[in-house]
Structures are given as structure tokens and as C-alpha cells.
């Protein structure tokens, strides 16, 4: 009965956070435990790729607040690319913000950052735009487009990426034999990884 009450309480808290369009990270494992194995995307499991370089912030504690501003901003492209959005991919769902949240949690842990909602040291992350595009005829290139604004103390910076399967940091080559769904999910994942790593590079000098 006690476990059932705790799970119900966590579910109510989770719903309230999503409705407010901001996620304050909870202690390790609580948020992940409320999600199905494959998250909100059907089919193969969504992969989380490690950063290209290695970072060690030696247990620095951060309160991370994650906002989904896509619906209010309604951008039709990211500032670092000329590719227009279609906003027809599976990633347009509001539930996709959970993937971004888990990515931040995963890469921060790997980089020695402890997410602690009681910390007064706060990082705000705002997802402003995201899309995945298949460009070309016959020979198709996959592009992941992601833009986030991050605020840490008095520092505010927008991070942006247009990564394709031809890029050096792509987890998949342009000649890989995979379905379009798999290719778009891989590049979608890589685009989030790239934006988070851009922040980690700056965080070293903060």
C-alpha cells in the first residue's frame, strides 16, 4: 500500500510538471521509472550517444529546469541552418521533451555533474526548435536540426546544430543500410548530443 501511494504521488507530480511546460529534474531514477522502456517513440529504442570529448566537472551540483518553448515560438528553422521545418516528424510531440530531459541527465552524469533539485546553482534549458529532415531525391541525406537556449547565472546563450549523416560526428554513415525511421532517430539523437556538448564546452570556462 505504501509503494502504491508513492507511485501515485510521483505520477501526479509528473503530470503537473509537464502541464506547466517545465521539468525540474528529480533524484536519479524517479523520472526514468515513470516512463515505458521505449519512451514515447514506437519501434526501436531511442539511443543516447556519449559526448565526443570527455569532461569531468568533479561532482558539481546543478538544479536543471527544462522548458519546451517550441509551441509558443513556432520557429520554422533554426538560426544555424537554411533548411525549413516541416514539423511532421514524430518528434513534434510535446512528449519529446522527455527525451531531451533524459539526454541531459545522461550526459551530465557521464561528465561528473550531479543534478540536484535542491541546489541553488540553477541551469535553465529551453528547447526552442527541433526537426529531422530527409533532403534530396534518390540519394537522400538526413538532417537533425536542434536549437536550445541556456541560462546559467547571468550568461544566456543559444546553441544550435544542423547535423547530417555526412558529418564527422554522426553516429551513422551516409552509406549505412538502415530504414528511414532508424536514420532519423539516430540523427535526431545526435543533434541533441551536439547541442548539449556545446554547452559543456562553455561550462568548462564558467
C-alpha positions as CSV (number, residue, x, y, z in Angstrom):
1,X,0.0,0.0,0.0
2,X,2.9,2.4,0.8
3,X,4.6,1.7,-2.5
4,X,1.3,2.3,-4.3
5,X,0.8,5.7,-2.6
6,X,4.4,6.8,-3.5
7,X,3.9,5.8,-7.2
8,X,0.6,7.7,-7.3
9,X,2.2,10.8,-5.7
10,X,5.0,10.7,-8.3
11,X,2.6,10.3,-11.2
12,X,0.6,13.4,-10.0
13,X,3.8,15.4,-9.6
14,X,5.0,14.3,-13.1
15,X,1.7,15.3,-14.8
16,X,1.7,18.7,-13.1
17,X,5.3,19.4,-14.2
18,X,4.5,18.5,-17.8
19,X,1.4,20.7,-17.8
20,X,3.5,23.6,-16.6
21,X,5.9,23.0,-19.6
22,X,8.8,22.9,-17.2
23,X,10.6,19.8,-15.8
24,X,12.6,20.2,-12.7
25,X,14.8,17.1,-12.5
26,X,14.1,14.7,-9.7
27,X,16.6,12.4,-7.9
28,X,18.2,9.8,-10.1
29,X,15.8,7.1,-11.3
30,X,12.5,8.6,-10.4
31,X,11.7,10.2,-13.7
32,X,13.0,7.3,-15.7
33,X,11.0,4.8,-13.7
34,X,7.7,6.5,-14.8
35,X,8.5,6.1,-18.5
36,X,8.0,3.0,-20.6
37,X,11.1,1.3,-21.9
38,X,10.9,2.9,-25.3
39,X,9.7,6.2,-24.1
40,X,7.1,7.9,-26.3
41,X,8.5,6.7,-29.6
42,X,7.3,3.4,-31.0
43,X,9.6,0.9,-32.5
44,X,13.3,0.6,-31.7
45,X,14.7,2.0,-28.6
46,X,15.9,5.6,-28.7
47,X,19.7,5.7,-28.3
48,X,21.7,8.1,-26.2
49,X,25.1,8.8,-27.5
50,X,28.1,9.8,-25.4
51,X,29.8,13.2,-25.9
52,X,32.6,13.3,-28.4
53,X,35.1,14.6,-25.9
54,X,35.3,13.7,-22.2
55,X,34.5,16.1,-19.3
56,X,34.9,15.9,-15.6
57,X,33.2,18.6,-13.5
58,X,34.0,16.7,-10.3
59,X,30.6,16.3,-8.8
60,X,29.4,19.9,-9.5
61,X,25.7,20.1,-8.3
62,X,23.2,21.8,-10.6
63,X,19.4,22.3,-10.4
64,X,18.3,21.9,-14.0
65,X,15.0,23.4,-15.3
66,X,13.9,22.3,-18.7
67,X,11.3,24.2,-20.7
68,X,9.6,23.3,-24.0
69,X,9.1,26.6,-25.9
70,X,8.5,25.1,-29.3
71,X,4.8,25.6,-29.4
72,X,4.9,29.3,-28.3
73,X,7.8,30.2,-30.6
74,X,6.7,28.2,-33.6
75,X,10.1,28.6,-35.4
76,X,10.2,27.3,-39.0
77,X,14.0,26.8,-38.9
78,X,17.0,27.0,-36.6
79,X,19.3,30.0,-36.9
80,X,22.3,27.9,-37.9
81,X,20.6,26.3,-41.0
82,X,18.7,27.3,-44.1
83,X,16.6,24.1,-44.0
84,X,12.9,24.8,-43.3
85,X,11.0,22.7,-40.9
86,X,8.0,20.5,-41.8
87,X,7.1,19.8,-38.2
88,X,5.6,16.5,-39.4
89,X,8.0,14.1,-37.7
90,X,7.2,12.0,-34.6
91,X,9.5,14.4,-32.6
92,X,7.0,17.2,-32.9
93,X,5.0,15.6,-30.0
94,X,5.1,17.5,-26.7
95,X,6.2,14.2,-25.1
96,X,9.5,14.6,-26.9
97,X,10.8,16.9,-24.2
98,X,11.2,13.8,-22.0
99,X,13.9,12.5,-24.4
100,X,15.7,15.8,-24.1
101,X,15.5,15.6,-20.3
102,X,16.8,12.1,-20.2
103,X,19.7,13.1,-22.6
104,X,20.7,16.0,-20.3
105,X,20.6,13.7,-17.3
106,X,22.6,11.0,-19.1
107,X,25.4,13.3,-20.4
108,X,25.7,15.3,-17.2
109,X,26.2,12.2,-15.2
110,X,28.8,11.0,-17.6
111,X,30.5,14.4,-17.3
112,X,30.6,14.5,-13.5
113,X,27.7,16.9,-13.0
114,X,25.2,15.9,-10.2
115,X,21.6,17.0,-10.9
116,X,20.2,18.1,-7.6
117,X,16.8,19.9,-7.4
118,X,17.7,21.4,-4.0
119,X,20.8,23.2,-5.4
120,X,20.7,27.0,-5.7
121,X,23.0,26.8,-8.7
122,X,20.5,26.7,-11.5
123,X,20.7,26.0,-15.2
124,X,17.7,26.8,-17.3
125,X,17.4,24.9,-20.6
126,X,14.7,26.0,-23.2
127,X,14.1,23.8,-26.2
128,X,13.2,26.3,-28.9
129,X,13.2,24.3,-32.1
130,X,13.7,20.8,-33.4
131,X,13.1,18.8,-36.5
132,X,14.5,16.0,-38.6
133,X,14.5,16.3,-42.4
134,X,15.2,13.9,-45.3
135,X,16.8,16.1,-48.0
136,X,17.3,15.1,-51.7
137,X,15.9,12.8,-54.4
138,X,17.4,9.3,-54.9
139,X,20.4,10.0,-52.8
140,X,18.8,11.2,-49.5
141,X,20.7,13.0,-46.7
142,X,19.3,13.0,-43.2
143,X,19.5,16.3,-41.2
144,X,18.9,16.8,-37.5
145,X,18.1,20.4,-36.5
146,X,18.1,21.4,-32.9
147,X,18.2,24.7,-31.1
148,X,18.2,25.4,-27.3
149,X,18.7,28.5,-25.2
150,X,20.5,28.0,-21.9
151,X,20.8,30.4,-19.0
152,X,23.4,30.0,-16.3
153,X,23.6,32.8,-13.8
154,X,23.9,36.0,-16.0
155,X,25.1,34.1,-19.0
156,X,22.5,33.4,-21.7
157,X,23.4,31.7,-25.0
158,X,21.5,30.0,-27.8
159,X,23.0,26.7,-29.0
160,X,22.2,25.4,-32.5
161,X,23.1,22.5,-34.8
162,X,22.4,21.2,-38.2
163,X,24.0,17.7,-38.3
164,X,23.7,15.3,-41.2
165,X,24.7,11.7,-41.8
166,X,27.7,13.0,-43.7
167,X,29.1,14.9,-40.7
168,X,32.2,13.7,-38.8
169,X,30.3,13.4,-35.5
170,X,27.4,11.5,-37.0
171,X,26.8,8.0,-35.4
172,X,25.7,6.7,-38.8
173,X,27.4,7.0,-42.2
174,X,25.7,8.2,-45.3
175,X,26.1,4.8,-46.8
176,X,24.6,2.8,-43.9
177,X,21.9,0.4,-44.8
178,X,19.1,1.4,-42.4
179,X,15.4,2.3,-42.6
180,X,14.4,6.0,-42.8
181,X,12.8,5.8,-39.4
182,X,16.1,4.4,-37.9
183,X,18.2,7.0,-39.7
184,X,16.0,9.9,-38.5
185,X,16.0,8.7,-34.9
186,X,19.8,8.4,-34.9
187,X,20.4,11.8,-36.3
188,X,17.7,13.3,-34.0
189,X,19.6,11.8,-31.1
190,X,22.9,13.1,-32.4
191,X,21.6,16.6,-32.8
192,X,20.6,16.7,-29.1
193,X,24.0,15.4,-28.1
194,X,25.8,18.0,-30.1
195,X,23.8,20.9,-28.5
196,X,24.4,19.6,-25.0
197,X,28.1,19.2,-25.7
198,X,28.3,22.8,-27.0
199,X,27.1,23.9,-23.6
200,X,29.5,21.6,-21.7
201,X,32.4,23.1,-23.7
202,X,31.4,26.6,-22.5
203,X,30.7,25.3,-19.0
204,X,34.3,24.5,-18.5
205,X,35.2,28.2,-18.6
206,X,32.3,29.4,-16.4
